[in-house]
Amino acid sequence: MTRLHLAIAAVAASLLAAPALAQTPDITIGITVSTTGPAAALGIPERNALEFVPKEIGGVPIKIIVLDDGGDPTAATTNARRFVTESKADIIMGSSTTPPTVAVSTVANEAGIPHFGLAPMPFTPAREKWSVDMPQPVPIVGKVMYDHMKAKGIKTIGYIGYSDSYGDLWYNDLKAQTGPMGMSIVAEERFARPDTSVTGQVLKLVAANPDAVLVGASGTAAALPQSELRARGYKGLIYQTHGAASMDFIRIGGAAAEGVLMASGPVMNPEGQLDSALTKKPGLALNAAYEAKYGPNSRSQFAGHSFDAFEILKRIIPVALKTAKPGTPEFREAIRAALLSEKELAASQGVYNFTEKDRYGLDDRARILLTVKDGKYVPAQ
């Protein structure tokens, strides 16, 4: 065969192969998290957990693109727009804290791309069609703490939280749920995420002398009010949200972390769950893999968020592939529809049942209450 014939044969072979390749392009997932800045304690575990997620689903390769936003909503917006315009992403995830997650949700809903939030966020009609959220919603997690407060005879509560949408979520929920339970908020203080001191706010809380204090913060910054409250002699109960549930909180808080009441997802203690719990198997699997690589007791609430998004995609993507191909608007719509049609989506942090109006899709199976004893998390009494 001449060189010309060989060349023609090669071209013909490539043309024949092209339609087959076009039928199964990669599924592209763009993920923006905060691996630097004040929220790095959240974003790094979220990024690390991606090492333990599937490399293909439904026989189709998964292409993951991870960008750092430093916890900045503007950077998160830029990253999300890059996923839309440059990467042609089929799915977007992120970010690690509430303000940048809201920013990513806005872009995703404008572009019509399924979005998995990795931080609690408020939903509006403009941002609920294409977004779902992996962390537990504030009212569900809050209830386990408020019930504990009531059981302990708490009558007055102090609040210190972020001066942003995450802090607002918690303050509003605290007010809405504890009032009907016979408790009152006697002090409210706020601080910014980058702040290195909350002495002024804590002195006002101590002066108000509430029976308990709720800290509405996340990551290592949540340890700042914890430490200052104990340093200023506060003896009451201190509650922390699931935004603080990590070993880093204990490391930073030190002795002041002892006795904290920490709301958490079940991934922080799957060993304590019944064998019948749908969250037990994925929680054990994630923690075994994570701690084998990053050391004993390195498990993290936040690693569970990104890991669980892929646990859901393992169920959702095969359904979407039956009707559409990756890289198309039809595939993105099929993902969105499957998120609503598939039920009892079990993951390490809860069992998800999304609806048009419930974009968290979680129930009481998604939260537990822990305390710190001798430098370790244990179930609270």
SELOMI-147548 format. One record per residue (C-alpha): residue number from 1; residue in three letters; z, x negated, y. Coordinates in steps of 0.2 Angstrom, whole numbers, plus 5000, padded with zeros to 4 digits. Example, Ala and Ser with C-alpha at 12.3 -4.5 7.8 and 13.67 -1.06 7.14 Angstrom:
BEGIN
+-----+------+------+------+------+
:  nr : rest :   zz :   xx :   yy :
+-----+------+------+------+------+
:   1 :  ALA : 5039 : 4938 : 4978 :
:   2 :  SER : 5036 : 4932 : 4995 :
+-----+------+------+------+------+
END
This chain:
BEGIN
+-----+------+------+------+------+
:  nr : rest :   zz :   xx :   yy :
+-----+------+------+------+------+
:   1 :  MET : 5000 : 5000 : 5000 :
:   2 :  THR : 4995 : 4993 : 5017 :
:   3 :  ARG : 5008 : 4991 : 5032 :
:   4 :  LEU : 5000 : 5006 : 5040 :
:   5 :  HIS : 5003 : 5017 : 5025 :
:   6 :  LEU : 5020 : 5011 : 5024 :
:   7 :  ALA : 5024 : 5015 : 5042 :
:   8 :  ILE : 5016 : 5032 : 5040 :
:   9 :  ALA : 5027 : 5035 : 5024 :
:  10 :  ALA : 5042 : 5030 : 5034 :
:  11 :  VAL : 5039 : 5041 : 5048 :
:  12 :  ALA : 5035 : 5056 : 5036 :
:  13 :  ALA : 5051 : 5053 : 5027 :
:  14 :  SER : 5061 : 5052 : 5043 :
:  15 :  LEU : 5053 : 5069 : 5049 :
:  16 :  LEU : 5057 : 5077 : 5032 :
:  17 :  ALA : 5075 : 5071 : 5033 :
:  18 :  ALA : 5078 : 5076 : 5052 :
:  19 :  PRO : 5080 : 5095 : 5049 :
:  20 :  ALA : 5093 : 5092 : 5035 :
:  21 :  LEU : 5103 : 5080 : 5047 :
:  22 :  ALA : 5101 : 5093 : 5061 :
:  23 :  GLN : 5109 : 5106 : 5050 :
:  24 :  THR : 5126 : 5097 : 5049 :
:  25 :  PRO : 5130 : 5087 : 5065 :
:  26 :  ASP : 5148 : 5081 : 5067 :
:  27 :  ILE : 5161 : 5093 : 5074 :
:  28 :  THR : 5166 : 5085 : 5090 :
:  29 :  ILE : 5184 : 5087 : 5096 :
:  30 :  GLY : 5190 : 5081 : 5113 :
:  31 :  ILE : 5208 : 5077 : 5115 :
:  32 :  THR : 5217 : 5073 : 5131 :
:  33 :  VAL : 5235 : 5068 : 5130 :
:  34 :  SER : 5248 : 5058 : 5140 :
:  35 :  THR : 5249 : 5041 : 5132 :
:  36 :  THR : 5255 : 5033 : 5148 :
:  37 :  GLY : 5266 : 5039 : 5162 :
:  38 :  PRO : 5282 : 5049 : 5161 :
:  39 :  ALA : 5276 : 5060 : 5147 :
:  40 :  ALA : 5271 : 5046 : 5135 :
:  41 :  ALA : 5285 : 5050 : 5123 :
:  42 :  LEU : 5276 : 5066 : 5120 :
:  43 :  GLY : 5258 : 5060 : 5120 :
:  44 :  ILE : 5260 : 5045 : 5109 :
:  45 :  PRO : 5266 : 5055 : 5094 :
:  46 :  GLU : 5252 : 5067 : 5097 :
:  47 :  ARG : 5240 : 5053 : 5097 :
:  48 :  ASN : 5248 : 5045 : 5082 :
:  49 :  ALA : 5248 : 5061 : 5071 :
:  50 :  LEU : 5229 : 5061 : 5072 :
:  51 :  GLU : 5229 : 5047 : 5060 :
:  52 :  PHE : 5235 : 5059 : 5047 :
:  53 :  VAL : 5222 : 5073 : 5050 :
:  54 :  PRO : 5206 : 5077 : 5040 :
:  55 :  LYS : 5191 : 5066 : 5043 :
:  56 :  GLU : 5180 : 5080 : 5037 :
:  57 :  ILE : 5182 : 5099 : 5035 :
:  58 :  GLY : 5170 : 5110 : 5026 :
:  59 :  GLY : 5160 : 5095 : 5021 :
:  60 :  VAL : 5156 : 5091 : 5039 :
:  61 :  PRO : 5162 : 5075 : 5047 :
:  62 :  ILE : 5175 : 5077 : 5062 :
:  63 :  LYS : 5172 : 5066 : 5077 :
:  64 :  ILE : 5188 : 5064 : 5087 :
:  65 :  ILE : 5188 : 5058 : 5105 :
:  66 :  VAL : 5205 : 5054 : 5113 :
:  67 :  LEU : 5207 : 5051 : 5132 :
:  68 :  ASP : 5223 : 5047 : 5141 :
:  69 :  ASP : 5228 : 5058 : 5156 :
:  70 :  GLY : 5244 : 5050 : 5161 :
:  71 :  GLY : 5252 : 5068 : 5163 :
:  72 :  ASP : 5241 : 5071 : 5179 :
:  73 :  PRO : 5232 : 5088 : 5180 :
:  74 :  THR : 5218 : 5080 : 5190 :
:  75 :  ALA : 5215 : 5067 : 5176 :
:  76 :  ALA : 5216 : 5080 : 5163 :
:  77 :  THR : 5203 : 5091 : 5172 :
:  78 :  THR : 5192 : 5076 : 5173 :
:  79 :  ASN : 5194 : 5072 : 5154 :
:  80 :  ALA : 5191 : 5090 : 5150 :
:  81 :  ARG : 5175 : 5090 : 5160 :
:  82 :  ARG : 5169 : 5074 : 5151 :
:  83 :  PHE : 5172 : 5083 : 5135 :
:  84 :  VAL : 5161 : 5097 : 5140 :
:  85 :  THR : 5147 : 5088 : 5149 :
:  86 :  GLU : 5146 : 5071 : 5140 :
:  87 :  SER : 5153 : 5074 : 5123 :
:  88 :  LYS : 5147 : 5092 : 5120 :
:  89 :  ALA : 5163 : 5095 : 5112 :
:  90 :  ASP : 5165 : 5110 : 5100 :
:  91 :  ILE : 5184 : 5110 : 5102 :
:  92 :  ILE : 5196 : 5104 : 5116 :
:  93 :  MET : 5214 : 5100 : 5114 :
:  94 :  GLY : 5228 : 5095 : 5126 :
:  95 :  SER : 5238 : 5091 : 5135 :
:  96 :  SER : 5255 : 5085 : 5132 :
:  97 :  THR : 5264 : 5094 : 5147 :
:  98 :  THR : 5262 : 5110 : 5155 :
:  99 :  PRO : 5253 : 5107 : 5171 :
: 100 :  PRO : 5239 : 5097 : 5164 :
: 101 :  THR : 5238 : 5109 : 5149 :
: 102 :  VAL : 5235 : 5123 : 5162 :
: 103 :  ALA : 5221 : 5112 : 5170 :
: 104 :  VAL : 5212 : 5109 : 5153 :
: 105 :  SER : 5214 : 5128 : 5149 :
: 106 :  THR : 5205 : 5132 : 5165 :
: 107 :  VAL : 5190 : 5120 : 5161 :
: 108 :  ALA : 5189 : 5126 : 5143 :
: 109 :  ASN : 5189 : 5145 : 5148 :
: 110 :  GLU : 5175 : 5141 : 5161 :
: 111 :  ALA : 5164 : 5132 : 5149 :
: 112 :  GLY : 5168 : 5144 : 5134 :
: 113 :  ILE : 5175 : 5131 : 5122 :
: 114 :  PRO : 5190 : 5134 : 5110 :
: 115 :  HIS : 5205 : 5125 : 5117 :
: 116 :  PHE : 5221 : 5121 : 5108 :
: 117 :  GLY : 5236 : 5118 : 5121 :
: 118 :  LEU : 5249 : 5105 : 5116 :
: 119 :  ALA : 5262 : 5111 : 5128 :
: 120 :  PRO : 5269 : 5128 : 5132 :
: 121 :  MET : 5260 : 5136 : 5146 :
: 122 :  PRO : 5259 : 5153 : 5155 :
: 123 :  PHE : 5243 : 5163 : 5151 :
: 124 :  THR : 5233 : 5174 : 5163 :
: 125 :  PRO : 5218 : 5185 : 5159 :
: 126 :  ALA : 5207 : 5171 : 5165 :
: 127 :  ARG : 5213 : 5158 : 5153 :
: 128 :  GLU : 5217 : 5168 : 5137 :
: 129 :  LYS : 5200 : 5171 : 5129 :
: 130 :  TRP : 5197 : 5153 : 5124 :
: 131 :  SER : 5214 : 5145 : 5123 :
: 132 :  VAL : 5228 : 5146 : 5111 :
: 133 :  ASP : 5244 : 5136 : 5111 :
: 134 :  MET : 5252 : 5126 : 5097 :
: 135 :  PRO : 5270 : 5124 : 5104 :
: 136 :  GLN : 5282 : 5138 : 5102 :
: 137 :  PRO : 5282 : 5150 : 5116 :
: 138 :  VAL : 5298 : 5149 : 5127 :
: 139 :  PRO : 5305 : 5167 : 5124 :
: 140 :  ILE : 5305 : 5163 : 5105 :
: 141 :  VAL : 5313 : 5146 : 5106 :
: 142 :  GLY : 5325 : 5152 : 5120 :
: 143 :  LYS : 5332 : 5166 : 5110 :
: 144 :  VAL : 5339 : 5155 : 5097 :
: 145 :  MET : 5349 : 5146 : 5111 :
: 146 :  TYR : 5354 : 5162 : 5120 :
: 147 :  ASP : 5360 : 5169 : 5103 :
: 148 :  HIS : 5370 : 5154 : 5100 :
: 149 :  MET : 5378 : 5155 : 5118 :
: 150 :  LYS : 5383 : 5172 : 5115 :
: 151 :  ALA : 5391 : 5168 : 5098 :
: 152 :  LYS : 5401 : 5154 : 5107 :
: 153 :  GLY : 5407 : 5166 : 5121 :
: 154 :  ILE : 5397 : 5159 : 5135 :
: 155 :  LYS : 5398 : 5169 : 5151 :
: 156 :  THR : 5391 : 5158 : 5164 :
: 157 :  ILE : 5376 : 5146 : 5164 :
: 158 :  GLY : 5370 : 5132 : 5175 :
: 159 :  TYR : 5351 : 5127 : 5175 :
: 160 :  ILE : 5343 : 5111 : 5179 :
: 161 :  GLY : 5324 : 5109 : 5176 :
: 162 :  TYR : 5308 : 5102 : 5182 :
: 163 :  SER : 5301 : 5108 : 5198 :
: 164 :  ASP : 5285 : 5113 : 5191 :
: 165 :  SER : 5278 : 5127 : 5179 :
: 166 :  TYR : 5288 : 5121 : 5164 :
: 167 :  GLY : 5304 : 5122 : 5174 :
: 168 :  ASP : 5298 : 5139 : 5180 :
: 169 :  LEU : 5295 : 5145 : 5162 :
: 170 :  TRP : 5312 : 5141 : 5157 :
: 171 :  TYR : 5322 : 5147 : 5172 :
: 172 :  ASN : 5312 : 5164 : 5172 :
: 173 :  ASP : 5315 : 5166 : 5153 :
: 174 :  LEU : 5334 : 5161 : 5154 :
: 175 :  LYS : 5336 : 5174 : 5168 :
: 176 :  ALA : 5326 : 5188 : 5159 :
: 177 :  GLN : 5335 : 5186 : 5142 :
: 178 :  THR : 5353 : 5181 : 5146 :
: 179 :  GLY : 5356 : 5195 : 5159 :
: 180 :  PRO : 5355 : 5209 : 5147 :
: 181 :  MET : 5366 : 5199 : 5135 :
: 182 :  GLY : 5381 : 5199 : 5148 :
: 183 :  MET : 5378 : 5181 : 5154 :
: 184 :  SER : 5375 : 5175 : 5172 :
: 185 :  ILE : 5367 : 5160 : 5180 :
: 186 :  VAL : 5379 : 5152 : 5193 :
: 187 :  ALA : 5368 : 5137 : 5198 :
: 188 :  GLU : 5350 : 5132 : 5198 :
: 189 :  GLU : 5344 : 5114 : 5201 :
: 190 :  ARG : 5327 : 5106 : 5200 :
: 191 :  PHE : 5320 : 5088 : 5199 :
: 192 :  ALA : 5303 : 5081 : 5198 :
: 193 :  ARG : 5296 : 5073 : 5183 :
: 194 :  PRO : 5296 : 5055 : 5190 :
: 195 :  ASP : 5313 : 5056 : 5197 :
: 196 :  THR : 5325 : 5042 : 5192 :
: 197 :  SER : 5341 : 5050 : 5198 :
: 198 :  VAL : 5348 : 5068 : 5197 :
: 199 :  THR : 5366 : 5064 : 5204 :
: 200 :  GLY : 5365 : 5076 : 5218 :
: 201 :  GLN : 5359 : 5091 : 5207 :
: 202 :  VAL : 5372 : 5087 : 5194 :
: 203 :  LEU : 5386 : 5086 : 5206 :
: 204 :  LYS : 5382 : 5104 : 5212 :
: 205 :  LEU : 5381 : 5110 : 5193 :
: 206 :  VAL : 5398 : 5102 : 5190 :
: 207 :  ALA : 5405 : 5110 : 5205 :
: 208 :  ALA : 5399 : 5127 : 5199 :
: 209 :  ASN : 5408 : 5124 : 5182 :
: 210 :  PRO : 5397 : 5134 : 5171 :
: 211 :  ASP : 5402 : 5137 : 5153 :
: 212 :  ALA : 5385 : 5130 : 5147 :
: 213 :  VAL : 5370 : 5121 : 5155 :
: 214 :  LEU : 5352 : 5123 : 5150 :
: 215 :  VAL : 5340 : 5108 : 5154 :
: 216 :  GLY : 5322 : 5114 : 5156 :
: 217 :  ALA : 5314 : 5097 : 5154 :
: 218 :  SER : 5304 : 5087 : 5141 :
: 219 :  GLY : 5301 : 5070 : 5134 :
: 220 :  THR : 5313 : 5056 : 5139 :
: 221 :  ALA : 5316 : 5063 : 5156 :
: 222 :  ALA : 5326 : 5077 : 5148 :
: 223 :  ALA : 5340 : 5064 : 5144 :
: 224 :  LEU : 5342 : 5060 : 5163 :
: 225 :  PRO : 5352 : 5076 : 5166 :
: 226 :  GLN : 5361 : 5075 : 5149 :
: 227 :  SER : 5368 : 5058 : 5153 :
: 228 :  GLU : 5372 : 5062 : 5171 :
: 229 :  LEU : 5381 : 5078 : 5166 :
: 230 :  ARG : 5392 : 5068 : 5154 :
: 231 :  ALA : 5395 : 5054 : 5166 :
: 232 :  ARG : 5401 : 5066 : 5179 :
: 233 :  GLY : 5414 : 5073 : 5167 :
: 234 :  TYR : 5405 : 5090 : 5162 :
: 235 :  LYS : 5414 : 5096 : 5146 :
: 236 :  GLY : 5404 : 5112 : 5143 :
: 237 :  LEU : 5389 : 5114 : 5130 :
: 238 :  ILE : 5372 : 5107 : 5135 :
: 239 :  TYR : 5357 : 5115 : 5128 :
: 240 :  GLN : 5340 : 5106 : 5128 :
: 241 :  THR : 5323 : 5114 : 5125 :
: 242 :  HIS : 5310 : 5110 : 5111 :
: 243 :  GLY : 5301 : 5099 : 5125 :
: 244 :  ALA : 5315 : 5086 : 5122 :
: 245 :  ALA : 5315 : 5086 : 5103 :
: 246 :  SER : 5312 : 5068 : 5098 :
: 247 :  MET : 5321 : 5053 : 5092 :
: 248 :  ASP : 5318 : 5045 : 5109 :
: 249 :  PHE : 5330 : 5058 : 5117 :
: 250 :  ILE : 5344 : 5051 : 5106 :
: 251 :  ARG : 5339 : 5033 : 5110 :
: 252 :  ILE : 5339 : 5036 : 5129 :
: 253 :  GLY : 5354 : 5047 : 5129 :
: 254 :  GLY : 5365 : 5036 : 5118 :
: 255 :  ALA : 5383 : 5043 : 5117 :
: 256 :  ALA : 5379 : 5056 : 5130 :
: 257 :  ALA : 5367 : 5064 : 5117 :
: 258 :  GLU : 5381 : 5068 : 5105 :
: 259 :  GLY : 5384 : 5086 : 5103 :
: 260 :  VAL : 5369 : 5092 : 5112 :
: 261 :  LEU : 5361 : 5109 : 5106 :
: 262 :  MET : 5343 : 5106 : 5104 :
: 263 :  ALA : 5330 : 5119 : 5101 :
: 264 :  SER : 5316 : 5113 : 5090 :
: 265 :  GLY : 5302 : 5117 : 5078 :
: 266 :  PRO : 5305 : 5117 : 5060 :
: 267 :  VAL : 5296 : 5100 : 5058 :
: 268 :  MET : 5311 : 5091 : 5063 :
: 269 :  ASN : 5321 : 5097 : 5048 :
: 270 :  PRO : 5309 : 5103 : 5034 :
: 271 :  GLU : 5321 : 5096 : 5021 :
: 272 :  GLY : 5333 : 5110 : 5026 :
: 273 :  GLN : 5321 : 5124 : 5023 :
: 274 :  LEU : 5319 : 5136 : 5008 :
: 275 :  ASP : 5306 : 5131 : 4996 :
: 276 :  SER : 5298 : 5148 : 5000 :
: 277 :  ALA : 5296 : 5143 : 5019 :
: 278 :  LEU : 5277 : 5141 : 5023 :
: 279 :  THR : 5282 : 5128 : 5035 :
: 280 :  LYS : 5290 : 5117 : 5023 :
: 281 :  LYS : 5276 : 5109 : 5014 :
: 282 :  PRO : 5266 : 5104 : 5029 :
: 283 :  GLY : 5282 : 5098 : 5038 :
: 284 :  LEU : 5286 : 5086 : 5023 :
: 285 :  ALA : 5268 : 5080 : 5022 :
: 286 :  LEU : 5268 : 5075 : 5041 :
: 287 :  ASN : 5285 : 5067 : 5041 :
: 288 :  ALA : 5282 : 5057 : 5025 :
: 289 :  ALA : 5266 : 5050 : 5032 :
: 290 :  TYR : 5272 : 5047 : 5050 :
: 291 :  GLU : 5289 : 5039 : 5045 :
: 292 :  ALA : 5280 : 5028 : 5032 :
: 293 :  LYS : 5270 : 5021 : 5046 :
: 294 :  TYR : 5281 : 5022 : 5061 :
: 295 :  GLY : 5298 : 5020 : 5053 :
: 296 :  PRO : 5313 : 5030 : 5047 :
: 297 :  ASN : 5318 : 5045 : 5058 :
: 298 :  SER : 5302 : 5043 : 5069 :
: 299 :  ARG : 5297 : 5061 : 5066 :
: 300 :  SER : 5293 : 5071 : 5082 :
: 301 :  GLN : 5291 : 5088 : 5087 :
: 302 :  PHE : 5276 : 5083 : 5097 :
: 303 :  ALA : 5267 : 5075 : 5082 :
: 304 :  GLY : 5268 : 5092 : 5074 :
: 305 :  HIS : 5258 : 5100 : 5088 :
: 306 :  SER : 5242 : 5090 : 5086 :
: 307 :  PHE : 5244 : 5089 : 5067 :
: 308 :  ASP : 5246 : 5108 : 5066 :
: 309 :  ALA : 5230 : 5111 : 5076 :
: 310 :  PHE : 5220 : 5102 : 5062 :
: 311 :  GLU : 5230 : 5112 : 5049 :
: 312 :  ILE : 5223 : 5128 : 5057 :
: 313 :  LEU : 5206 : 5120 : 5059 :
: 314 :  LYS : 5206 : 5117 : 5040 :
: 315 :  ARG : 5206 : 5136 : 5038 :
: 316 :  ILE : 5196 : 5141 : 5053 :
: 317 :  ILE : 5181 : 5129 : 5052 :
: 318 :  PRO : 5175 : 5134 : 5035 :
: 319 :  VAL : 5174 : 5152 : 5041 :
: 320 :  ALA : 5165 : 5147 : 5057 :
: 321 :  LEU : 5152 : 5137 : 5047 :
: 322 :  LYS : 5147 : 5152 : 5037 :
: 323 :  THR : 5138 : 5159 : 5053 :
: 324 :  ALA : 5134 : 5145 : 5065 :
: 325 :  LYS : 5131 : 5126 : 5066 :
: 326 :  PRO : 5142 : 5114 : 5076 :
: 327 :  GLY : 5135 : 5109 : 5093 :
: 328 :  THR : 5130 : 5127 : 5098 :
: 329 :  PRO : 5138 : 5141 : 5108 :
: 330 :  GLU : 5137 : 5151 : 5092 :
: 331 :  PHE : 5149 : 5139 : 5083 :
: 332 :  ARG : 5161 : 5139 : 5097 :
: 333 :  GLU : 5161 : 5158 : 5097 :
: 334 :  ALA : 5163 : 5158 : 5078 :
: 335 :  ILE : 5178 : 5147 : 5080 :
: 336 :  ARG : 5186 : 5158 : 5093 :
: 337 :  ALA : 5183 : 5174 : 5082 :
: 338 :  ALA : 5190 : 5165 : 5066 :
: 339 :  LEU : 5206 : 5161 : 5076 :
: 340 :  LEU : 5209 : 5179 : 5078 :
: 341 :  SER : 5203 : 5185 : 5061 :
: 342 :  GLU : 5212 : 5173 : 5050 :
: 343 :  LYS : 5231 : 5177 : 5047 :
: 344 :  GLU : 5246 : 5168 : 5041 :
: 345 :  LEU : 5240 : 5151 : 5046 :
: 346 :  ALA : 5254 : 5140 : 5040 :
: 347 :  ALA : 5258 : 5123 : 5048 :
: 348 :  SER : 5273 : 5112 : 5051 :
: 349 :  GLN : 5279 : 5121 : 5067 :
: 350 :  GLY : 5276 : 5139 : 5062 :
: 351 :  VAL : 5265 : 5152 : 5054 :
: 352 :  TYR : 5252 : 5157 : 5067 :
: 353 :  ASN : 5244 : 5174 : 5069 :
: 354 :  PHE : 5234 : 5174 : 5085 :
: 355 :  THR : 5228 : 5190 : 5093 :
: 356 :  GLU : 5218 : 5194 : 5109 :
: 357 :  LYS : 5235 : 5195 : 5119 :
: 358 :  ASP : 5246 : 5184 : 5109 :
: 359 :  ARG : 5239 : 5167 : 5111 :
: 360 :  TYR : 5254 : 5158 : 5103 :
: 361 :  GLY : 5254 : 5169 : 5087 :
: 362 :  LEU : 5272 : 5163 : 5082 :
: 363 :  ASP : 5288 : 5172 : 5076 :
: 364 :  ASP : 5305 : 5167 : 5072 :
: 365 :  ARG : 5299 : 5156 : 5058 :
: 366 :  ALA : 5294 : 5144 : 5072 :
: 367 :  ARG : 5311 : 5138 : 5078 :
: 368 :  ILE : 5328 : 5131 : 5073 :
: 369 :  LEU : 5343 : 5124 : 5082 :
: 370 :  LEU : 5349 : 5107 : 5080 :
: 371 :  THR : 5363 : 5096 : 5086 :
: 372 :  VAL : 5366 : 5077 : 5087 :
: 373 :  LYS : 5379 : 5070 : 5076 :
: 374 :  ASP : 5382 : 5051 : 5074 :
: 375 :  GLY : 5365 : 5048 : 5082 :
: 376 :  LYS : 5355 : 5060 : 5070 :
: 377 :  TYR : 5349 : 5077 : 5072 :
: 378 :  VAL : 5358 : 5090 : 5060 :
: 379 :  PRO : 5358 : 5109 : 5059 :
: 380 :  ALA : 5369 : 5116 : 5073 :
: 381 :  GLN : 5383 : 5128 : 5068 :
+-----+------+------+------+------+
END
